[in-house]
Amino acid sequence: MKSIMQDEKVCYFSDRTDNLEMHHIFPGPNRKHSEKYGLKVYLTHDLHNEPPDGVHFNRARSDALKRAAQKKFEETHTREEFMKIFGRNYVFE
């Protein structure tokens, strides 16, 4: 499935179009759910897999993506569905 987070192939954080990689927002066992529901974004390599700013090294950046993804998911699903699938609430209101 294509991303529900982005319409264009640009870095989610920087809007750059070079050196892009696809990032599944929810890792590990939830990666398959990220793919199924389109919860993935394009990131430049440095913002994906390089310290200190890459999402695999920067907890704040990773958590921001997870919050945005949950909010996007909840535009068409319930919070209960999100919790059942992903097992955690990232949006604290």
Summary of the structure (lengths in Angstrom):
residues: 93
radius of gyration: 12.7
end to end distance: 29.2
largest distance: 37.5
contacts: 251
relative contact order: 0.17
helix: 41%
strand: 11%
